Amino acid sequence: MTIDPACVGCIINQSRRVADAIHADAALRARIVQSVEAMAPDFAFTKSPPEVATPVYEKMAELAAKSDLYDEVKAHSTRTAGLLLPELREAIRTSEDRLLSATKVAVAGNVIDLAAEVSFDLHDELEKIFETGFALDDFEALRGSLEKAQSLLYIGDNVGEHLFDYLCIETLRQLYPALRITYMVRGRPIINDVTMKEALEAGFDRLCDLVDSGVDTPGFVYERANAPSRELFESSDLVLTKGMGNYECLSPAPRGNICYLLKVKCQVVANALQAEIGDLVCKLS
């Protein structure tokens, strides 16, 4: 999907959130916001929101003299999510439907999004996640696809959320031991998206195959991916993508058997999905 006029104001607002997150002083905050405002008239309406946002974040990182704008925030998100893992793992283990519970846990983690128009509280989401249904509900179709698939490409999204992805993949391995699973991460730090660094620290390399997409955008853009990742995207029996950024980059669906798993956090994506802000989505195309 391409950007909407509403995305312009959202991206400018993101610059203010970045300034807050990195504790910028007044002078740096002004430079960051003014630079993004100056870039806004040149935003290309033929591109997806993550593609438009990429040079914006590159500029903000340059101004802040940081190679990873959200390094401290990502570390905090990882610690916070990590404290919840034992309880969530046990909730999945004792569930009547482990696949559904693991999928719900994975999508609950999608609230950890520093680029979203609307924010949600992780603890609140987890308290109600097992009783909340999918507004767009292709879960049984996803189950059917998993039962037939030999290979799954699972495209990650944000740091902190990636630990909930770990629980989901852990469950998938238990339920479908013959399924070959690959977890895909971003090519370099962008917003708070998961990269190889955080995936290795979490032990994904001991859980499943792990691949760096080469993509520098906060969403999987096929044209920016390295050759092995493009081939993997094309050849996997099933692709599961987490979060709005991946949905924005991969909508309309560029292939069959791709599942979008996310929480709706902005009106533009809500309109595209014919959903409401706050809805949980499990959509198979």
C-alpha positions as CSV (number, residue, x, y, z in Angstrom):
1,M,0.0,0.0,0.0
2,T,1.2,3.6,-0.7
3,I,1.2,6.5,1.7
4,D,-1.9,8.5,2.4
5,P,-1.9,12.2,3.2
6,A,-2.5,11.4,6.8
7,C,0.9,9.5,6.8
8,V,2.7,12.8,6.4
9,G,1.6,14.2,9.7
10,C,2.2,10.9,11.4
11,I,5.8,10.7,10.2
12,I,6.4,14.3,11.4
13,N,4.9,13.3,14.8
14,Q,7.3,10.4,14.8
15,S,10.2,12.9,14.8
16,R,8.9,14.3,18.1
17,R,8.6,10.8,19.6
18,V,12.2,10.1,18.5
19,A,13.4,13.3,20.2
20,D,11.6,12.3,23.4
21,A,12.9,8.7,23.3
22,I,16.6,9.7,22.9
23,H,16.2,12.5,25.5
24,A,17.2,15.2,23.0
25,D,17.9,18.6,24.4
26,A,15.9,21.6,23.0
27,A,18.3,22.4,20.2
28,L,18.6,18.8,18.9
29,R,14.9,18.4,19.2
30,A,14.3,21.5,17.1
31,R,16.8,20.3,14.4
32,I,15.2,16.9,14.2
33,V,11.6,18.1,13.9
34,Q,12.5,20.9,11.5
35,S,14.5,18.6,9.3
36,V,11.7,16.1,9.0
37,E,9.2,18.9,8.3
38,A,11.5,20.1,5.5
39,M,11.6,16.6,4.0
40,A,7.8,16.2,4.1
41,P,7.0,18.1,0.8
42,D,9.1,15.6,-1.1
43,F,7.5,12.4,0.2
44,A,6.7,10.2,-2.7
45,F,3.0,9.1,-2.8
46,T,4.0,6.1,-5.0
47,K,5.8,4.4,-2.1
48,S,4.8,2.6,1.0
49,P,4.9,4.3,4.5
50,P,8.0,2.3,5.6
51,E,9.9,3.3,2.4
52,V,9.0,6.9,2.9
53,A,10.0,6.8,6.6
54,T,13.4,5.2,5.9
55,P,15.4,8.3,4.8
56,V,13.6,10.2,7.6
57,Y,15.0,7.9,10.2
58,E,18.4,8.0,8.5
59,K,18.4,11.8,8.8
60,M,17.4,11.7,12.4
61,A,20.1,9.2,13.2
62,E,22.6,11.4,11.5
63,L,21.5,14.5,13.5
64,A,21.6,12.5,16.8
65,A,25.0,11.0,15.9
66,K,23.6,7.5,16.7
67,S,23.8,4.4,14.4
68,D,20.9,2.9,16.3
69,L,18.4,5.6,17.4
70,Y,16.5,3.3,19.7
71,D,19.3,1.1,21.2
72,E,18.4,2.0,24.8
73,V,14.7,1.7,24.2
74,K,15.1,-1.7,22.5
75,A,17.2,-3.0,25.4
76,H,14.4,-1.9,27.8
77,S,11.7,-3.5,25.6
78,T,13.7,-6.8,25.6
79,R,14.0,-6.7,29.4
80,T,10.3,-6.0,29.9
81,A,9.2,-8.7,27.5
82,G,11.7,-11.2,28.9
83,L,10.1,-10.9,32.4
84,L,6.8,-12.1,30.9
85,L,8.1,-15.1,29.1
86,P,7.8,-17.8,31.8
87,E,4.2,-17.0,32.6
88,L,3.2,-16.8,28.9
89,R,5.1,-20.0,28.1
90,E,3.1,-21.8,30.8
91,A,-0.2,-20.3,29.6
92,I,0.5,-21.6,26.1
93,R,1.6,-25.1,27.4
94,T,-1.6,-25.5,29.4
95,S,-4.0,-24.1,26.8
96,E,-6.6,-26.2,25.1
97,D,-5.5,-24.9,21.8
98,R,-1.8,-24.2,21.9
99,L,-1.5,-22.9,18.4
100,L,-4.2,-20.3,18.9
101,S,-2.7,-19.2,22.2
102,A,0.8,-18.9,20.7
103,T,-0.6,-16.9,17.8
104,K,-2.5,-14.6,20.2
105,V,0.7,-14.1,22.3
106,A,2.6,-13.2,19.1
107,V,0.1,-10.6,18.0
108,A,-0.2,-9.2,21.6
109,G,3.5,-8.4,21.3
110,N,2.8,-6.3,18.3
111,V,1.7,-3.5,20.6
112,I,5.5,-2.7,21.1
113,D,5.6,-0.2,18.2
114,L,7.4,3.1,18.4
115,A,6.3,4.3,15.0
116,A,2.5,3.8,15.5
117,E,-0.1,6.6,15.6
118,V,-1.7,5.0,18.7
119,S,0.1,3.3,21.5
120,F,-1.2,0.5,23.7
121,D,-0.1,-0.9,27.1
122,L,1.5,-4.3,26.8
123,H,0.4,-5.6,30.2
124,D,-3.2,-4.6,29.5
125,E,-3.1,-6.4,26.2
126,L,-1.7,-9.6,27.7
127,E,-4.4,-9.6,30.4
128,K,-7.2,-9.8,27.8
129,I,-5.5,-11.4,24.8
130,F,-6.7,-14.9,25.3
131,E,-10.3,-13.8,25.5
132,T,-10.1,-11.4,22.5
133,G,-11.0,-12.6,19.1
134,F,-9.5,-11.6,15.7
135,A,-11.6,-9.0,14.0
136,L,-10.3,-10.3,10.7
137,D,-10.2,-14.0,11.4
138,D,-8.5,-16.4,9.0
139,F,-7.0,-18.4,11.9
140,E,-8.5,-21.8,10.9
141,A,-7.3,-21.2,7.4
142,L,-3.8,-20.5,8.8
143,R,-4.0,-23.7,10.8
144,G,-4.9,-25.6,7.6
145,S,-2.0,-24.0,5.7
146,L,0.4,-25.0,8.5
147,E,-0.7,-28.6,8.5
148,K,0.1,-28.8,4.8
149,A,3.3,-26.7,4.7
150,Q,6.8,-28.0,4.7
151,S,8.4,-24.6,5.0
152,L,7.4,-21.4,6.9
153,L,9.0,-18.0,6.5
154,Y,8.2,-15.9,9.6
155,I,9.1,-12.2,9.1
156,G,9.7,-10.4,12.4
157,D,8.8,-6.8,13.4
158,N,9.8,-5.1,16.6
159,V,12.3,-5.7,19.4
160,G,10.6,-7.0,22.5
161,E,7.9,-8.4,20.3
162,H,10.5,-10.7,18.9
163,L,10.5,-12.6,22.2
164,F,6.9,-13.4,21.8
165,D,7.7,-14.5,18.3
166,Y,10.2,-16.9,19.9
167,L,7.4,-18.5,22.0
168,C,5.2,-18.8,18.9
169,I,7.9,-20.5,16.9
170,E,8.8,-22.7,19.9
171,T,5.2,-23.9,19.8
172,L,5.1,-24.3,16.1
173,R,8.2,-26.6,16.3
174,Q,6.4,-28.7,19.0
175,L,3.2,-29.0,16.9
176,Y,4.8,-29.4,13.5
177,P,8.2,-31.0,14.0
178,A,8.7,-31.6,10.3
179,L,8.1,-27.9,9.4
180,R,11.2,-26.0,8.4
181,I,10.9,-22.5,10.0
182,T,13.0,-19.4,9.1
183,Y,12.9,-16.2,11.1
184,M,13.7,-13.1,9.1
185,V,15.0,-9.9,10.5
186,R,15.9,-6.4,9.2
187,G,19.2,-5.8,7.5
188,R,20.2,-3.0,9.9
189,P,18.8,-0.9,12.7
190,I,15.7,1.0,11.7
191,I,13.2,2.4,14.3
192,N,12.9,-0.4,16.9
193,D,12.8,-3.3,14.4
194,V,14.5,-6.6,15.2
195,T,17.9,-7.1,13.6
196,M,20.3,-10.0,13.7
197,K,21.9,-8.7,16.9
198,E,18.7,-9.0,19.0
199,A,17.7,-12.3,17.3
200,L,21.0,-13.9,18.2
201,E,20.9,-12.6,21.7
202,A,17.5,-14.2,22.1
203,G,18.8,-17.6,20.7
204,F,16.8,-17.8,17.5
205,D,19.7,-19.5,15.8
206,R,19.3,-22.4,18.2
207,L,15.5,-22.5,17.6
208,C,15.1,-22.2,13.8
209,D,16.8,-21.0,10.7
210,L,17.7,-17.3,10.9
211,V,18.2,-14.9,8.0
212,D,19.1,-11.2,7.6
213,S,16.8,-9.9,4.8
214,G,19.2,-7.1,3.9
215,V,16.2,-4.7,4.0
216,D,16.8,-1.3,5.5
217,T,13.2,-0.3,5.8
218,P,10.8,-0.9,8.7
219,G,8.9,-3.5,6.7
220,F,9.9,-6.2,4.2
221,V,10.4,-4.5,0.7
222,Y,11.1,-7.3,-1.7
223,E,13.1,-5.1,-4.1
224,R,15.5,-4.1,-1.3
225,A,16.0,-7.6,0.0
226,N,19.2,-9.6,-0.7
227,A,19.0,-12.5,-3.2
228,P,18.7,-15.3,-0.7
229,S,15.9,-13.6,1.1
230,R,14.0,-12.9,-2.1
231,E,14.4,-16.6,-3.1
232,L,13.2,-17.7,0.4
233,F,10.2,-15.3,0.2
234,E,9.2,-16.8,-3.2
235,S,9.8,-20.5,-2.3
236,S,8.4,-20.9,1.2
237,D,5.1,-22.7,1.4
238,L,3.7,-20.2,3.8
239,V,4.8,-16.7,4.8
240,L,3.7,-15.2,8.1
241,T,4.4,-11.4,8.5
242,K,4.2,-9.6,11.8
243,G,3.1,-6.0,12.2
244,M,1.8,-3.0,10.2
245,G,5.1,-2.2,8.5
246,N,5.3,-5.6,6.9
247,Y,1.6,-5.3,6.0
248,E,2.1,-1.9,4.4
249,C,5.0,-3.2,2.3
250,L,3.3,-6.5,1.3
251,S,-0.2,-5.3,0.5
252,P,-1.7,-6.0,-1.9
253,A,-0.4,-9.6,-1.4
254,P,2.5,-10.2,-3.8
255,R,2.1,-14.0,-3.6
256,G,-0.4,-16.6,-2.3
257,N,-0.4,-18.1,1.2
258,I,0.8,-15.1,3.0
259,C,-0.6,-14.4,6.5
260,Y,-0.7,-10.9,8.0
261,L,-0.7,-11.0,11.8
262,L,-1.0,-7.6,13.5
263,K,-2.7,-5.2,15.8
264,V,-4.2,-2.2,14.0
265,K,-2.6,1.0,15.3
266,C,-3.4,3.7,12.8
267,Q,-6.5,4.8,10.8
268,V,-4.8,4.4,7.4
269,V,-4.2,0.7,8.0
270,A,-7.6,0.4,9.6
271,N,-9.2,1.8,6.4
272,A,-7.1,-0.5,4.2
273,L,-8.2,-3.5,6.1
274,Q,-11.8,-2.3,6.7
275,A,-11.1,-2.7,10.4
276,E,-10.9,-0.5,13.5
277,I,-8.0,0.8,15.5
278,G,-7.2,-1.7,18.2
279,D,-8.5,-4.7,16.2
280,L,-6.5,-7.9,16.1
281,V,-5.9,-9.2,12.6
282,C,-5.1,-12.7,11.3
283,K,-5.6,-12.4,7.5
284,L,-4.5,-15.1,5.0
285,S,-4.2,-14.1,1.4
